[in-house]
Amino acid sequence: MGAAISAVGVSRAFEDGSVALDGVSLDVAPGSVAVLVGPSGCGKTTLLRMIAGLDRPTRGTVTVDGAGAGDEGGPAAVAIAFQEPRLLPWRSTVRNVALPLELHGVRRRERLARARGMLGLVGLADAHRKLPGQLSGGMRMRAAIARALVTRPRVLLLDEPFGALDEITRHVLDDLVLAIRAELGMTVVLVTHSIAEAAYLGDRIFVMAPAPGRIVRTVEPGFGARGPALRASVPYASLMADLLQSLGTAMAASSGGRAA
């Protein structure tokens, strides 16, 4: 089986001369969780936007399921959730989740039923009538993920979705991502600054460095079941130390410049 996502020799330069990415190549296997980890300015979000079809490379190619990212059918195949939930404050939770289906012309009864189903999947079945302002930060992020999932995408992109949440809530939502991946069989790409999160979630971890943005190392942890026992294990701690060392070495070798 081929890669669900492939980037080959991808570079992205801007009119002001800054280079966000230079010569990035990666493959993400279908049904896996891939993690892009690195410091601010290394081009993680730029690469994610290219996979989503929201940006185009200056050089190189990005494909999703063999088609160019952003080609016809891409919005249905790929969904993205950002660090901010971006829920409409005047709409109930279920109507926020149903919004992508409304924009695609799905009838009201069907879209609300599908939205309630996704809220159940993320543990918000009892919150469907509440407004975003009545939800906790973790609940709002769950709703944002449900909204991304309601179109049943083949690829889910997550851009620092849990960065503003407390550590306990992050752990709960990390496990939710894995449960959703198992339930729906989708491919997940996560952008994070958190080495702990990368080590826990990633089937394949791409370590990135800035100036210009590039992949300096690819790691495949090979962990089986995730859970509290893994977080307390020596292999998990060793992987975090290894990733931290890789990032430190890459940063020390960076010669300056700017990345977006």
N, C-alpha and C positions, 0 to 999 in steps of 0.2 A: 504494500500500500504506500502510495506517495505521500509527500508532505501536505498537510492541510494549508500551511502557510509557508511561503518561500520568499526570501529576499536574496537577490544576487547583485553584488557590487553596488549597493545603494549609497548614493551620496546626495546631500542636500545643502546647497549654498544659497545665500540670500543676496539681495541687491547691494546691501551695505558691505559685502565682502566676507561676512561671517560664514563659517561652515559648521552646520549642525551635525552632519554625519559625513563620514568619509569611508567608502569601501566596505560597507556593512553587508555581510552575508549570514543567513541563518535559515534553518529549517525547523518547523514545528510539526510534530507528528499528530495525526488526527486523534481527538479524544484525550490529549495530554494537557497538562498545565505548564506553560512556559513562563518564565519570569525574567523581566529586564530589570536589573538592579545596578545602581550606580549613583554618583553624586549629582546634584543639580547641575544642569548645563551639559550633560553628556549625550543629549539627544533622544532620551527614552520616549518622551511624549511625541516628539517629531516622528519617530519610527512607528509608534502606535497609530498616529494620525494617518500615516501612509497605508498601514494595513487596513484601516477603516475607509480608505478612499477619500479622506478629507484633505489630503495634501499629496503632491506628486514629487517623485525624486528628480533631482537634476540629472543624475545618471543612474543606471541600473534599473532593475525591475522588482516589483513586489506582486506576488500572485496569491490568491486565496482559492483553494480548490481548483487550481489550474487556470483560473481566469484572472485577468488584471484587476487589482484592487480598485474599487470604484466603478467597474464596468456595470452594465445593466444587470440588475438583480443583486448587486452588492449590498444595498441597504437591507434587504430581507435576509441576506446570508450572514451579515456581520452587525453586531450591536455593541454599543460602548456605554460604559458608566464612568462618570468623572468623580473627582474628589468631592465636589459639592453635589448633593442630591438633585438640586435644580427642580424641585417639585413646584407646581403652580399653587400658591398659597390659598387661592379661592376655590380650588377643586378638591373634592374628597379624595382619600387615598386610592380608592378603586377607580375613580375617574382619571386620576393622574396615571395610574398604571395602564389604563385602557387607551390613553391618548395616541400612542403610535398606531393602534388599530383604527381609531377614529380617523386619523389622517390618511389611512389606506382605504377608507370607505367601508369598513366592516360594519354591519348592522349593529344597532345599540345592544340588543339582547345578547348577541353572540360575543361582542367585545367585552361586555361587563362580565359575562360568564367566564370567559378566558382570563380576564384580569383577576377575578376572585380565585380562580384556580392557581394562578401564579402567586397571589398573596398567601394562599395556603401553603404553597411550596416553601416560601421564605419565612413562614411562621407568623404571618400577620392576618390570619383569617378573621380575627375578631376586631380588626382595626379598619375595616374597609370603609366605614362611614366617617371616620375621623379626618379632620383637616391636618395638613402637614404641621401646623403650629402646635397641635396636640400630641405629636409624636416625639419620642426621644431621638437623639442624634443617630443611634444605632438603628432605630425603627425607620427613620427617614432613609437611611442608606439601604436597608432591606427593600423598601418600597421602590427606590431607584433601580435596584437590581431586578426586581420583579418587572418593572417597566421595560428594562432592556431585554428581558427574557420573553415578554408576552408575544413577540412575533416569531418565537421559536427559531432563533438564529442558529447557524451552525458554528459560529465563532463568537465568543464573548470577550470583549476587550475591557480591561479594568485599569483606569488611570489613577493610581494612588487612592483607591476608594475609601480606605480605612485610616488614612493618615491623621485625621483630626479626632479620632476616637480614642478612648482609654484602652489600656492594654487588655483588660478582661474582655471588653466588647470586641476588640480586634480578634482575639483568639476564637470567640464564638463565631464571628463572621468568616474567619479563615476556614473553619470547619463547614460552614454553610456553603462556601464556594466549592469545596470538594464534594459535598453531598449533591449539589446541583449538577456538577459535572458528571457524577455517577448516574444521577436520575435521568438527565436529558442527553447524555452522550456527546456533549459539545466539546470543542477545543477552547481553551482559555489562555489568554495572554494577559499577564499582570505586570504593571509598572509599579515599582516600589523603591523607597529609600531604605527600607528595613531589611537588614541582613537576616534577622530572625524569621521574618515572614517569607523571604525568598527561600531559606533553607527548609522551611516547613512545607510550603506549598509546591515547590517546583519539581516537576519531573525532569525538566531541563532548565538550567539557570544560565543566563547570558550576562556576564559581568562586563559593564561598560565603563569607559573612562572618557573625559572631555578633552577638548582642544587638539584636534577635532573629535567629535563623538565617534566612538568605535567600540567594537567588541574585543576585549582583551583575553577573555577566557570563557569556555563553555564547560559547565559542570553538570553531570547527571548523578544525583545523589543515590538513586536506587533504593530509597526507603519503601517499605511495604505499607502497612497500616499506619495512619497518622492518629494522633491523640496525645493525651497528657504524658503517657509513657515515653513517647518519642521526644517530646520537649525536654524531658528530664534525663535523656540518654547521653552517653558519652559520644556516640557517633554524631548526634545532632550538634552538640557543643563543639566537636572537632570541625564539623563542616562550617559552622559560623566563624570559627577562628581562621579557617582556611580562606573563606570568602573575604573576611576583613583584611587579611594579609594581601590578597590579590588586589583589592581596591587600593590599599595603601601603596603598594608597589607601582600600580598604574598611575596613581595621582603624582607620585614622586617623579615618575618618568615623563609626565606631561610637560611640554615645553612652553605652555602659555597659549594665548589665543582665546577665542570666544566660541561658544556653542549655544544654540537656542534650545 
